[in-house]
């Protein structure tokens, strides 16, 4: 992809294009912002633009040998590092110091084919401490004709000494219109999405393309129906709802965070409806007829409190807490907040 073929993120594109135009490309950048909003795509487009053999000095042609090799990640001057799991069963992927040392050895030489060597470290916050410290040396004394580019959705987990040596470029969530255009431009594997299915994905995407594409519409519809019923009926007179719900989801611990995220999305929308917010901010706007009466049956404070209660439950359950117990407790607190 080239700059011009990437939708959205006009500000980061402008900063990078200006830097190329003015000959003021920095030695190191940090692309930061939410997941799945185009950071990696732009990093690759930037690498291509810096090395392209085509006629446009400010953007990649996407057709020359250099662009093709970068796209396939086989260009000898393009180094792409991402976290890997040490064994298939490891819980978290990590970037180890060995990967950084290997990179440093390769960076000792001049570019082979291109004008500029580019290093992209994806999910840079997953470098372990040793790797970060080792990479810091490269940042402090960058090799000639080399650009170092860190990508992170959680830059606060990077060492401050790394942060201070990079020019930060902030990426924001994509607009509804950008997400819509991106979904429409994707090749459809199965049947074509209808207009209303596209709208549904766009409104619920939270500005992230991956979320928009991953949505399982049928499953979501079923879950939302179930959760709205709980939010509508739960009370100290209906303890049966509490126990049944907790029992069902205690058996399904893998999905519990998805359920709680869905609760958060619905409660957020209910709070917005309750405060008289306009429809354009509502993620689940297709359910407005069902949701508005539920929203109005409680105070705004109740919805805000319930949001916090779900968030606290999520945090507790990301550890090893007993799912059934915590879900029961969450729903009892829902009643108390009413
Ligand atoms: Zn090219």
py3Dmol code that shows the C-alpha trace and the ligand (Angstrom):
import py3Dmol

protein = """\
ATOM      1  CA  UNK A   1       0.000   0.000   0.000  1.00  0.00           C
ATOM      2  CA  UNK A   2       1.045   3.580  -0.648  1.00  0.00           C
ATOM      3  CA  UNK A   3       0.033   6.710   1.281  1.00  0.00           C
ATOM      4  CA  UNK A   4      -2.635   7.536  -1.263  1.00  0.00           C
ATOM      5  CA  UNK A   5      -4.236   4.084  -1.052  1.00  0.00           C
ATOM      6  CA  UNK A   6      -4.552   4.188   2.764  1.00  0.00           C
ATOM      7  CA  UNK A   7      -7.886   5.552   3.941  1.00  0.00           C
ATOM      8  CA  UNK A   8      -8.041   7.903   6.914  1.00  0.00           C
ATOM      9  CA  UNK A   9      -5.126   9.033   9.152  1.00  0.00           C
ATOM     10  CA  UNK A  10      -4.633  12.208   7.135  1.00  0.00           C
ATOM     11  CA  UNK A  11      -2.590  13.894   9.893  1.00  0.00           C
ATOM     12  CA  UNK A  12       0.114  11.191  10.239  1.00  0.00           C
ATOM     13  CA  UNK A  13       0.300  10.932   6.444  1.00  0.00           C
ATOM     14  CA  UNK A  14       0.787  14.686   6.177  1.00  0.00           C
ATOM     15  CA  UNK A  15       3.565  14.723   8.804  1.00  0.00           C
ATOM     16  CA  UNK A  16       5.471  11.940   7.045  1.00  0.00           C
ATOM     17  CA  UNK A  17       5.007  13.329   3.531  1.00  0.00           C
ATOM     18  CA  UNK A  18       6.165  16.770   4.686  1.00  0.00           C
ATOM     19  CA  UNK A  19       9.233  15.206   6.294  1.00  0.00           C
ATOM     20  CA  UNK A  20      10.166  13.494   3.022  1.00  0.00           C
ATOM     21  CA  UNK A  21       9.517  16.675   1.050  1.00  0.00           C
ATOM     22  CA  UNK A  22      11.577  18.870   3.376  1.00  0.00           C
ATOM     23  CA  UNK A  23      14.372  16.351   3.797  1.00  0.00           C
ATOM     24  CA  UNK A  24      13.678  16.358   7.534  1.00  0.00           C
ATOM     25  CA  UNK A  25      12.875  12.695   8.156  1.00  0.00           C
ATOM     26  CA  UNK A  26      13.679  11.891  11.803  1.00  0.00           C
ATOM     27  CA  UNK A  27      15.972   9.031  12.861  1.00  0.00           C
ATOM     28  CA  UNK A  28      13.276   7.460  14.954  1.00  0.00           C
ATOM     29  CA  UNK A  29       9.514   7.562  15.205  1.00  0.00           C
ATOM     30  CA  UNK A  30       6.900   6.169  17.533  1.00  0.00           C
ATOM     31  CA  UNK A  31       3.526   5.492  15.904  1.00  0.00           C
ATOM     32  CA  UNK A  32       1.061   5.234  18.774  1.00  0.00           C
ATOM     33  CA  UNK A  33      -2.688   4.933  19.085  1.00  0.00           C
ATOM     34  CA  UNK A  34      -5.409   2.259  19.267  1.00  0.00           C
ATOM     35  CA  UNK A  35      -5.031  -1.164  17.649  1.00  0.00           C
ATOM     36  CA  UNK A  36      -6.109  -1.687  14.091  1.00  0.00           C
ATOM     37  CA  UNK A  37      -6.322   1.904  12.884  1.00  0.00           C
ATOM     38  CA  UNK A  38      -3.539   1.757  10.254  1.00  0.00           C
ATOM     39  CA  UNK A  39      -0.224   2.221  12.121  1.00  0.00           C
ATOM     40  CA  UNK A  40       1.449  -0.787  10.512  1.00  0.00           C
ATOM     41  CA  UNK A  41       0.074  -0.030   7.057  1.00  0.00           C
ATOM     42  CA  UNK A  42       1.420   3.493   7.248  1.00  0.00           C
ATOM     43  CA  UNK A  43       4.817   2.280   8.499  1.00  0.00           C
ATOM     44  CA  UNK A  44       5.097   0.020   5.457  1.00  0.00           C
ATOM     45  CA  UNK A  45       3.904   2.760   3.078  1.00  0.00           C
ATOM     46  CA  UNK A  46       6.521   5.095   4.572  1.00  0.00           C
ATOM     47  CA  UNK A  47       9.260   2.463   4.095  1.00  0.00           C
ATOM     48  CA  UNK A  48       8.207   2.052   0.483  1.00  0.00           C
ATOM     49  CA  UNK A  49       8.056   5.799  -0.168  1.00  0.00           C
ATOM     50  CA  UNK A  50      11.609   6.204   1.187  1.00  0.00           C
ATOM     51  CA  UNK A  51      12.958   3.509  -1.120  1.00  0.00           C
ATOM     52  CA  UNK A  52      10.669   3.641  -4.157  1.00  0.00           C
ATOM     53  CA  UNK A  53      12.242   3.735  -7.610  1.00  0.00           C
ATOM     54  CA  UNK A  54       9.142   5.292  -9.178  1.00  0.00           C
ATOM     55  CA  UNK A  55       8.615   8.875 -10.340  1.00  0.00           C
ATOM     56  CA  UNK A  56       6.730  10.341  -7.345  1.00  0.00           C
ATOM     57  CA  UNK A  57       9.354  11.420  -4.785  1.00  0.00           C
ATOM     58  CA  UNK A  58       6.727  11.658  -2.023  1.00  0.00           C
ATOM     59  CA  UNK A  59       4.824   8.390  -2.316  1.00  0.00           C
ATOM     60  CA  UNK A  60       5.328   4.755  -3.238  1.00  0.00           C
ATOM     61  CA  UNK A  61       4.401   3.542  -6.728  1.00  0.00           C
ATOM     62  CA  UNK A  62       3.534   0.073  -5.330  1.00  0.00           C
ATOM     63  CA  UNK A  63       4.811  -1.468  -8.564  1.00  0.00           C
ATOM     64  CA  UNK A  64       8.605  -1.205  -8.666  1.00  0.00           C
ATOM     65  CA  UNK A  65      10.909  -3.965  -7.481  1.00  0.00           C
ATOM     66  CA  UNK A  66      11.625  -2.159  -4.217  1.00  0.00           C
ATOM     67  CA  UNK A  67       7.937  -1.646  -3.352  1.00  0.00           C
ATOM     68  CA  UNK A  68       7.130  -5.270  -4.196  1.00  0.00           C
ATOM     69  CA  UNK A  69       9.971  -6.600  -2.042  1.00  0.00           C
ATOM     70  CA  UNK A  70       8.945  -4.437   0.913  1.00  0.00           C
ATOM     71  CA  UNK A  71       5.338  -5.561   0.535  1.00  0.00           C
ATOM     72  CA  UNK A  72       6.482  -9.198   0.674  1.00  0.00           C
ATOM     73  CA  UNK A  73       8.951  -8.364   3.463  1.00  0.00           C
ATOM     74  CA  UNK A  74      11.911  -9.726   1.530  1.00  0.00           C
ATOM     75  CA  UNK A  75      13.705  -6.415   0.931  1.00  0.00           C
ATOM     76  CA  UNK A  76      17.225  -6.697   2.412  1.00  0.00           C
ATOM     77  CA  UNK A  77      17.027  -3.171   3.863  1.00  0.00           C
ATOM     78  CA  UNK A  78      13.662  -3.598   5.538  1.00  0.00           C
ATOM     79  CA  UNK A  79      13.675  -5.161   8.996  1.00  0.00           C
ATOM     80  CA  UNK A  80      10.374  -6.044  10.545  1.00  0.00           C
ATOM     81  CA  UNK A  81      10.312  -7.337  14.112  1.00  0.00           C
ATOM     82  CA  UNK A  82       7.206  -8.473  15.950  1.00  0.00           C
ATOM     83  CA  UNK A  83       6.597 -10.340  19.219  1.00  0.00           C
ATOM     84  CA  UNK A  84       6.627 -14.114  19.017  1.00  0.00           C
ATOM     85  CA  UNK A  85       5.545 -16.785  21.464  1.00  0.00           C
ATOM     86  CA  UNK A  86       8.457 -18.864  22.676  1.00  0.00           C
ATOM     87  CA  UNK A  87       6.272 -21.995  22.604  1.00  0.00           C
ATOM     88  CA  UNK A  88       2.799 -22.435  21.090  1.00  0.00           C
ATOM     89  CA  UNK A  89       1.350 -22.616  24.600  1.00  0.00           C
ATOM     90  CA  UNK A  90       3.062 -19.481  25.939  1.00  0.00           C
ATOM     91  CA  UNK A  91       0.574 -16.945  27.228  1.00  0.00           C
ATOM     92  CA  UNK A  92       2.138 -13.824  25.825  1.00  0.00           C
ATOM     93  CA  UNK A  93       4.285 -13.146  22.811  1.00  0.00           C
ATOM     94  CA  UNK A  94       7.462 -11.189  23.448  1.00  0.00           C
ATOM     95  CA  UNK A  95      10.364  -9.543  21.624  1.00  0.00           C
ATOM     96  CA  UNK A  96      13.558 -10.938  23.098  1.00  0.00           C
ATOM     97  CA  UNK A  97      16.980  -9.376  23.275  1.00  0.00           C
ATOM     98  CA  UNK A  98      18.348 -11.936  20.785  1.00  0.00           C
ATOM     99  CA  UNK A  99      16.106 -10.475  18.070  1.00  0.00           C
ATOM    100  CA  UNK A 100      17.413  -6.977  18.821  1.00  0.00           C
ATOM    101  CA  UNK A 101      21.051  -8.145  18.806  1.00  0.00           C
ATOM    102  CA  UNK A 102      20.578  -9.890  15.473  1.00  0.00           C
ATOM    103  CA  UNK A 103      19.078  -6.666  14.111  1.00  0.00           C
ATOM    104  CA  UNK A 104      22.014  -4.628  15.397  1.00  0.00           C
ATOM    105  CA  UNK A 105      24.465  -6.891  13.558  1.00  0.00           C
ATOM    106  CA  UNK A 106      22.583  -6.398  10.310  1.00  0.00           C
ATOM    107  CA  UNK A 107      22.381  -2.637  10.774  1.00  0.00           C
ATOM    108  CA  UNK A 108      26.160  -2.349  10.870  1.00  0.00           C
ATOM    109  CA  UNK A 109      26.244  -2.456   7.055  1.00  0.00           C
ATOM    110  CA  UNK A 110      25.224   0.136   4.458  1.00  0.00           C
ATOM    111  CA  UNK A 111      21.899  -0.344   2.657  1.00  0.00           C
ATOM    112  CA  UNK A 112      22.184  -3.136   0.087  1.00  0.00           C
ATOM    113  CA  UNK A 113      19.594  -2.138  -2.451  1.00  0.00           C
ATOM    114  CA  UNK A 114      17.626   0.796  -1.152  1.00  0.00           C
ATOM    115  CA  UNK A 115      18.358   4.356  -0.140  1.00  0.00           C
ATOM    116  CA  UNK A 116      17.331   3.926   3.470  1.00  0.00           C
ATOM    117  CA  UNK A 117      17.238   1.011   5.862  1.00  0.00           C
ATOM    118  CA  UNK A 118      14.015   0.924   7.818  1.00  0.00           C
ATOM    119  CA  UNK A 119      13.430  -0.974  11.039  1.00  0.00           C
ATOM    120  CA  UNK A 120       9.838  -1.483  12.152  1.00  0.00           C
ATOM    121  CA  UNK A 121       9.243  -2.860  15.641  1.00  0.00           C
ATOM    122  CA  UNK A 122       5.606  -3.792  15.907  1.00  0.00           C
ATOM    123  CA  UNK A 123       3.979  -3.915  19.376  1.00  0.00           C
ATOM    124  CA  UNK A 124       7.217  -2.450  20.683  1.00  0.00           C
ATOM    125  CA  UNK A 125       5.923  -2.466  24.277  1.00  0.00           C
ATOM    126  CA  UNK A 126       6.293  -6.256  24.194  1.00  0.00           C
ATOM    127  CA  UNK A 127      10.067  -6.006  24.083  1.00  0.00           C
ATOM    128  CA  UNK A 128      11.281  -7.377  27.390  1.00  0.00           C
ATOM    129  CA  UNK A 129      13.394  -5.116  29.588  1.00  0.00           C
ATOM    130  CA  UNK A 130      16.661  -6.491  28.254  1.00  0.00           C
ATOM    131  CA  UNK A 131      15.508  -5.974  24.673  1.00  0.00           C
ATOM    132  CA  UNK A 132      14.406  -2.395  25.416  1.00  0.00           C
ATOM    133  CA  UNK A 133      17.734  -1.579  27.012  1.00  0.00           C
ATOM    134  CA  UNK A 134      19.608  -3.077  24.101  1.00  0.00           C
ATOM    135  CA  UNK A 135      17.464  -1.204  21.560  1.00  0.00           C
ATOM    136  CA  UNK A 136      18.067   2.012  23.481  1.00  0.00           C
ATOM    137  CA  UNK A 137      21.731   1.824  22.431  1.00  0.00           C
ATOM    138  CA  UNK A 138      20.688   1.757  18.776  1.00  0.00           C
ATOM    139  CA  UNK A 139      18.417   4.748  19.353  1.00  0.00           C
ATOM    140  CA  UNK A 140      21.217   6.645  21.067  1.00  0.00           C
ATOM    141  CA  UNK A 141      23.652   6.053  18.231  1.00  0.00           C
ATOM    142  CA  UNK A 142      21.542   5.374  15.161  1.00  0.00           C
ATOM    143  CA  UNK A 143      23.441   3.824  12.254  1.00  0.00           C
ATOM    144  CA  UNK A 144      23.669   6.002   9.130  1.00  0.00           C
ATOM    145  CA  UNK A 145      20.878   5.898   6.519  1.00  0.00           C
ATOM    146  CA  UNK A 146      18.613   4.116   8.988  1.00  0.00           C
ATOM    147  CA  UNK A 147      15.162   4.943  10.260  1.00  0.00           C
ATOM    148  CA  UNK A 148      13.844   3.278  13.406  1.00  0.00           C
ATOM    149  CA  UNK A 149      10.110   3.061  13.731  1.00  0.00           C
ATOM    150  CA  UNK A 150       8.318   1.786  16.825  1.00  0.00           C
ATOM    151  CA  UNK A 151       4.632   0.904  16.752  1.00  0.00           C
ATOM    152  CA  UNK A 152       2.641   0.682  19.958  1.00  0.00           C
ATOM    153  CA  UNK A 153      -0.929   0.723  21.217  1.00  0.00           C
ATOM    154  CA  UNK A 154       0.414   0.948  24.795  1.00  0.00           C
ATOM    155  CA  UNK A 155       3.329   3.390  24.693  1.00  0.00           C
ATOM    156  CA  UNK A 156       3.132   3.894  28.476  1.00  0.00           C
ATOM    157  CA  UNK A 157       4.658   0.415  28.786  1.00  0.00           C
ATOM    158  CA  UNK A 158       7.825   1.537  26.963  1.00  0.00           C
ATOM    159  CA  UNK A 159      10.840   2.834  28.874  1.00  0.00           C
ATOM    160  CA  UNK A 160      10.672   6.640  29.150  1.00  0.00           C
ATOM    161  CA  UNK A 161      14.220   6.801  27.790  1.00  0.00           C
ATOM    162  CA  UNK A 162      13.000   5.092  24.592  1.00  0.00           C
ATOM    163  CA  UNK A 163       9.994   7.399  24.294  1.00  0.00           C
ATOM    164  CA  UNK A 164      12.082  10.535  24.673  1.00  0.00           C
ATOM    165  CA  UNK A 165      14.265   9.579  21.730  1.00  0.00           C
ATOM    166  CA  UNK A 166      11.463   9.063  19.233  1.00  0.00           C
ATOM    167  CA  UNK A 167       9.313  11.584  17.413  1.00  0.00           C
ATOM    168  CA  UNK A 168       5.789  10.625  18.400  1.00  0.00           C
ATOM    169  CA  UNK A 169       3.053  10.456  15.794  1.00  0.00           C
ATOM    170  CA  UNK A 170      -0.419   9.962  17.184  1.00  0.00           C
ATOM    171  CA  UNK A 171      -3.005   7.829  15.401  1.00  0.00           C
ATOM    172  CA  UNK A 172      -6.668   8.327  16.226  1.00  0.00           C
ATOM    173  CA  UNK A 173      -9.642   6.050  15.881  1.00  0.00           C
ATOM    174  CA  UNK A 174     -10.972   5.992  12.333  1.00  0.00           C
ATOM    175  CA  UNK A 175     -14.154   7.861  11.469  1.00  0.00           C
ATOM    176  CA  UNK A 176     -17.344   5.955  10.658  1.00  0.00           C
ATOM    177  CA  UNK A 177     -16.964   7.014   7.049  1.00  0.00           C
ATOM    178  CA  UNK A 178     -13.389   5.702   6.804  1.00  0.00           C
ATOM    179  CA  UNK A 179     -14.348   2.370   8.384  1.00  0.00           C
ATOM    180  CA  UNK A 180     -17.256   2.077   5.977  1.00  0.00           C
ATOM    181  CA  UNK A 181     -15.044   2.744   2.946  1.00  0.00           C
ATOM    182  CA  UNK A 182     -12.466   0.225   4.198  1.00  0.00           C
ATOM    183  CA  UNK A 183     -15.082  -2.510   4.722  1.00  0.00           C
ATOM    184  CA  UNK A 184     -16.536  -1.838   1.301  1.00  0.00           C
ATOM    185  CA  UNK A 185     -13.097  -2.043  -0.303  1.00  0.00           C
ATOM    186  CA  UNK A 186     -12.327  -5.448   1.284  1.00  0.00           C
ATOM    187  CA  UNK A 187     -12.702  -8.496  -0.935  1.00  0.00           C
ATOM    188  CA  UNK A 188     -15.776 -10.383   0.331  1.00  0.00           C
ATOM    189  CA  UNK A 189     -15.097 -14.025   1.091  1.00  0.00           C
ATOM    190  CA  UNK A 190     -18.643 -15.181   1.496  1.00  0.00           C
ATOM    191  CA  UNK A 191     -21.847 -13.503   0.441  1.00  0.00           C
ATOM    192  CA  UNK A 192     -21.774  -9.747  -0.059  1.00  0.00           C
ATOM    193  CA  UNK A 193     -22.676  -7.673   2.998  1.00  0.00           C
ATOM    194  CA  UNK A 194     -25.919  -5.766   2.770  1.00  0.00           C
ATOM    195  CA  UNK A 195     -25.992  -2.036   3.431  1.00  0.00           C
ATOM    196  CA  UNK A 196     -27.579  -2.556   6.861  1.00  0.00           C
ATOM    197  CA  UNK A 197     -24.977  -5.179   7.814  1.00  0.00           C
ATOM    198  CA  UNK A 198     -22.218  -2.743   6.866  1.00  0.00           C
ATOM    199  CA  UNK A 199     -23.865   0.015   8.939  1.00  0.00           C
ATOM    200  CA  UNK A 200     -24.193  -2.375  11.888  1.00  0.00           C
ATOM    201  CA  UNK A 201     -20.460  -3.193  11.758  1.00  0.00           C
ATOM    202  CA  UNK A 202     -19.457   0.439  11.323  1.00  0.00           C
ATOM    203  CA  UNK A 203     -21.409   1.758  14.327  1.00  0.00           C
ATOM    204  CA  UNK A 204     -20.128  -0.966  16.615  1.00  0.00           C
ATOM    205  CA  UNK A 205     -16.512  -0.805  15.387  1.00  0.00           C
ATOM    206  CA  UNK A 206     -15.197   1.703  17.964  1.00  0.00           C
ATOM    207  CA  UNK A 207     -13.073   3.107  15.142  1.00  0.00           C
ATOM    208  CA  UNK A 208     -11.181  -0.151  14.583  1.00  0.00           C
ATOM    209  CA  UNK A 209     -11.233  -2.085  11.305  1.00  0.00           C
ATOM    210  CA  UNK A 210     -10.500  -5.445  12.964  1.00  0.00           C
ATOM    211  CA  UNK A 211     -13.461  -5.096  15.308  1.00  0.00           C
ATOM    212  CA  UNK A 212     -15.695  -4.145  12.381  1.00  0.00           C
ATOM    213  CA  UNK A 213     -14.648  -7.141  10.314  1.00  0.00           C
ATOM    214  CA  UNK A 214     -14.631  -9.694  13.130  1.00  0.00           C
ATOM    215  CA  UNK A 215     -18.202  -9.041  14.229  1.00  0.00           C
ATOM    216  CA  UNK A 216     -20.379 -12.169  14.178  1.00  0.00           C
ATOM    217  CA  UNK A 217     -23.733 -10.495  13.611  1.00  0.00           C
ATOM    218  CA  UNK A 218     -25.986 -13.413  14.555  1.00  0.00           C
ATOM    219  CA  UNK A 219     -24.095 -14.092  17.769  1.00  0.00           C
ATOM    220  CA  UNK A 220     -24.068 -10.420  18.742  1.00  0.00           C
ATOM    221  CA  UNK A 221     -27.797 -10.080  18.166  1.00  0.00           C
ATOM    222  CA  UNK A 222     -28.533 -13.037  20.400  1.00  0.00           C
ATOM    223  CA  UNK A 223     -26.202 -11.797  23.129  1.00  0.00           C
ATOM    224  CA  UNK A 224     -27.536  -8.237  23.086  1.00  0.00           C
ATOM    225  CA  UNK A 225     -31.089  -9.531  23.419  1.00  0.00           C
ATOM    226  CA  UNK A 226     -30.098 -11.599  26.424  1.00  0.00           C
ATOM    227  CA  UNK A 227     -28.168  -8.772  28.105  1.00  0.00           C
ATOM    228  CA  UNK A 228     -30.865  -6.162  27.556  1.00  0.00           C
ATOM    229  CA  UNK A 229     -33.350  -8.483  29.201  1.00  0.00           C
ATOM    230  CA  UNK A 230     -31.094  -8.695  32.248  1.00  0.00           C
ATOM    231  CA  UNK A 231     -30.666  -4.905  32.316  1.00  0.00           C
ATOM    232  CA  UNK A 232     -34.396  -4.423  32.029  1.00  0.00           C
ATOM    233  CA  UNK A 233     -35.555  -6.946  34.608  1.00  0.00           C
ATOM    234  CA  UNK A 234     -32.808  -7.456  37.168  1.00  0.00           C
ATOM    235  CA  UNK A 235     -33.928  -6.516  40.695  1.00  0.00           C
ATOM    236  CA  UNK A 236     -33.943  -7.947  44.229  1.00  0.00           C
ATOM    237  CA  UNK A 237     -37.367  -9.440  43.368  1.00  0.00           C
ATOM    238  CA  UNK A 238     -35.839 -11.384  40.494  1.00  0.00           C
ATOM    239  CA  UNK A 239     -32.890 -13.187  42.045  1.00  0.00           C
ATOM    240  CA  UNK A 240     -33.640 -16.069  39.646  1.00  0.00           C
ATOM    241  CA  UNK A 241     -32.298 -13.908  36.769  1.00  0.00           C
ATOM    242  CA  UNK A 242     -29.079 -13.330  38.687  1.00  0.00           C
ATOM    243  CA  UNK A 243     -28.449 -16.973  39.533  1.00  0.00           C
ATOM    244  CA  UNK A 244     -29.399 -18.309  36.088  1.00  0.00           C
ATOM    245  CA  UNK A 245     -27.260 -15.818  34.270  1.00  0.00           C
ATOM    246  CA  UNK A 246     -24.234 -16.418  36.503  1.00  0.00           C
ATOM    247  CA  UNK A 247     -24.635 -20.192  36.182  1.00  0.00           C
ATOM    248  CA  UNK A 248     -24.771 -20.103  32.380  1.00  0.00           C
ATOM    249  CA  UNK A 249     -21.710 -17.890  31.977  1.00  0.00           C
ATOM    250  CA  UNK A 250     -19.663 -19.607  34.675  1.00  0.00           C
ATOM    251  CA  UNK A 251     -19.501 -22.582  32.314  1.00  0.00           C
ATOM    252  CA  UNK A 252     -18.286 -20.388  29.515  1.00  0.00           C
ATOM    253  CA  UNK A 253     -15.321 -18.568  31.005  1.00  0.00           C
ATOM    254  CA  UNK A 254     -13.599 -18.082  27.628  1.00  0.00           C
ATOM    255  CA  UNK A 255     -16.399 -15.835  26.437  1.00  0.00           C
ATOM    256  CA  UNK A 256     -16.927 -13.914  29.648  1.00  0.00           C
ATOM    257  CA  UNK A 257     -14.812 -10.891  28.651  1.00  0.00           C
ATOM    258  CA  UNK A 258     -16.772 -10.624  25.379  1.00  0.00           C
ATOM    259  CA  UNK A 259     -20.014 -10.684  27.359  1.00  0.00           C
ATOM    260  CA  UNK A 260     -18.765  -8.005  29.734  1.00  0.00           C
ATOM    261  CA  UNK A 261     -17.571  -5.849  26.816  1.00  0.00           C
ATOM    262  CA  UNK A 262     -21.026  -6.139  25.321  1.00  0.00           C
ATOM    263  CA  UNK A 263     -22.534  -5.118  28.687  1.00  0.00           C
ATOM    264  CA  UNK A 264     -20.240  -2.071  28.725  1.00  0.00           C
ATOM    265  CA  UNK A 265     -21.269  -1.071  25.199  1.00  0.00           C
ATOM    266  CA  UNK A 266     -24.978  -1.396  26.003  1.00  0.00           C
ATOM    267  CA  UNK A 267     -24.745   0.411  29.345  1.00  0.00           C
ATOM    268  CA  UNK A 268     -22.735   3.190  27.710  1.00  0.00           C
ATOM    269  CA  UNK A 269     -25.499   3.616  25.128  1.00  0.00           C
ATOM    270  CA  UNK A 270     -28.205   3.494  27.818  1.00  0.00           C
ATOM    271  CA  UNK A 271     -26.404   6.238  29.745  1.00  0.00           C
ATOM    272  CA  UNK A 272     -26.164   8.309  26.568  1.00  0.00           C
ATOM    273  CA  UNK A 273     -29.865   7.821  25.815  1.00  0.00           C
ATOM    274  CA  UNK A 274     -30.700   8.730  29.428  1.00  0.00           C
ATOM    275  CA  UNK A 275     -28.706  11.957  29.157  1.00  0.00           C
ATOM    276  CA  UNK A 276     -30.474  12.871  25.910  1.00  0.00           C
ATOM    277  CA  UNK A 277     -27.451  12.388  23.674  1.00  0.00           C
ATOM    278  CA  UNK A 278     -27.975  12.380  19.925  1.00  0.00           C
ATOM    279  CA  UNK A 279     -28.427   9.107  18.061  1.00  0.00           C
ATOM    280  CA  UNK A 280     -25.197   9.604  16.096  1.00  0.00           C
ATOM    281  CA  UNK A 281     -23.094   8.674  19.155  1.00  0.00           C
ATOM    282  CA  UNK A 282     -24.938   5.434  19.902  1.00  0.00           C
ATOM    283  CA  UNK A 283     -23.196   2.181  18.955  1.00  0.00           C
ATOM    284  CA  UNK A 284     -26.301   0.005  19.184  1.00  0.00           C
ATOM    285  CA  UNK A 285     -28.612   2.476  17.486  1.00  0.00           C
ATOM    286  CA  UNK A 286     -30.428  -0.272  15.576  1.00  0.00           C
ATOM    287  CA  UNK A 287     -32.011  -1.222  18.934  1.00  0.00           C
ATOM    288  CA  UNK A 288     -33.174   2.291  19.850  1.00  0.00           C
ATOM    289  CA  UNK A 289     -36.848   1.336  20.200  1.00  0.00           C
ATOM    290  CA  UNK A 290     -35.985  -1.392  22.666  1.00  0.00           C
ATOM    291  CA  UNK A 291     -33.319   0.590  24.511  1.00  0.00           C
ATOM    292  CA  UNK A 292     -34.884   4.002  25.129  1.00  0.00           C
ATOM    293  CA  UNK A 293     -37.577   2.741  27.577  1.00  0.00           C
ATOM    294  CA  UNK A 294     -34.954   0.659  29.426  1.00  0.00           C
ATOM    295  CA  UNK A 295     -32.680   3.724  29.642  1.00  0.00           C
ATOM    296  CA  UNK A 296     -35.458   5.882  31.025  1.00  0.00           C
ATOM    297  CA  UNK A 297     -36.474   3.411  33.720  1.00  0.00           C
ATOM    298  CA  UNK A 298     -33.283   4.236  35.662  1.00  0.00           C
ATOM    299  CA  UNK A 299     -31.391   7.405  36.583  1.00  0.00           C
ATOM    300  CA  UNK A 300     -28.250   8.475  34.741  1.00  0.00           C
ATOM    301  CA  UNK A 301     -26.310   7.822  37.956  1.00  0.00           C
ATOM    302  CA  UNK A 302     -27.510   4.208  37.974  1.00  0.00           C
ATOM    303  CA  UNK A 303     -26.176   3.647  34.451  1.00  0.00           C
ATOM    304  CA  UNK A 304     -22.853   5.271  35.251  1.00  0.00           C
ATOM    305  CA  UNK A 305     -22.532   3.193  38.450  1.00  0.00           C
ATOM    306  CA  UNK A 306     -23.377   0.011  36.567  1.00  0.00           C
ATOM    307  CA  UNK A 307     -20.697   0.818  33.995  1.00  0.00           C
ATOM    308  CA  UNK A 308     -18.112   1.025  36.780  1.00  0.00           C
ATOM    309  CA  UNK A 309     -19.413  -2.207  38.329  1.00  0.00           C
ATOM    310  CA  UNK A 310     -18.925  -4.102  35.040  1.00  0.00           C
ATOM    311  CA  UNK A 311     -15.489  -2.586  34.548  1.00  0.00           C
ATOM    312  CA  UNK A 312     -14.416  -3.698  38.051  1.00  0.00           C
ATOM    313  CA  UNK A 313     -15.758  -7.191  37.386  1.00  0.00           C
ATOM    314  CA  UNK A 314     -13.770  -7.329  34.168  1.00  0.00           C
ATOM    315  CA  UNK A 315     -10.588  -6.461  35.996  1.00  0.00           C
ATOM    316  CA  UNK A 316     -11.256  -9.060  38.715  1.00  0.00           C
ATOM    317  CA  UNK A 317     -12.006 -11.762  36.136  1.00  0.00           C
ATOM    318  CA  UNK A 318      -8.885 -11.065  34.107  1.00  0.00           C
ATOM    319  CA  UNK A 319      -7.091 -12.624  37.081  1.00  0.00           C
ATOM    320  CA  UNK A 320      -8.131 -15.981  38.461  1.00  0.00           C
ATOM    321  CA  UNK A 321     -11.319 -14.929  40.240  1.00  0.00           C
ATOM    322  CA  UNK A 322     -14.282 -17.304  40.496  1.00  0.00           C
ATOM    323  CA  UNK A 323     -16.481 -16.400  37.512  1.00  0.00           C
ATOM    324  CA  UNK A 324     -19.846 -17.469  38.907  1.00  0.00           C
ATOM    325  CA  UNK A 325     -19.295 -15.663  42.192  1.00  0.00           C
ATOM    326  CA  UNK A 326     -18.166 -12.428  40.560  1.00  0.00           C
ATOM    327  CA  UNK A 327     -20.987 -12.399  38.006  1.00  0.00           C
ATOM    328  CA  UNK A 328     -23.543 -12.929  40.790  1.00  0.00           C
ATOM    329  CA  UNK A 329     -21.948 -10.159  42.770  1.00  0.00           C
ATOM    330  CA  UNK A 330     -21.966  -7.846  39.735  1.00  0.00           C
ATOM    331  CA  UNK A 331     -25.700  -8.355  39.202  1.00  0.00           C
ATOM    332  CA  UNK A 332     -26.461  -7.837  42.897  1.00  0.00           C
ATOM    333  CA  UNK A 333     -24.556  -4.569  42.704  1.00  0.00           C
ATOM    334  CA  UNK A 334     -26.667  -3.699  39.640  1.00  0.00           C
ATOM    335  CA  UNK A 335     -29.739  -4.006  41.893  1.00  0.00           C
ATOM    336  CA  UNK A 336     -28.155  -1.911  44.607  1.00  0.00           C
ATOM    337  CA  UNK A 337     -27.306   0.803  42.106  1.00  0.00           C
ATOM    338  CA  UNK A 338     -30.943   1.060  40.952  1.00  0.00           C
TER     339      UNK A 338
END
"""
ligand_1 = """\
1
ZN
Zn 7.865 1.852 -5.968
"""
view = py3Dmol.view(width=600, height=400)
view.addModel(protein, "pdb")
view.setStyle({"model": 0}, {"cartoon": {"style": "trace"}})
view.addModel(ligand_1, "xyz")
view.setStyle({"model": 1}, {"stick": {}})
view.zoomTo()
view.show()
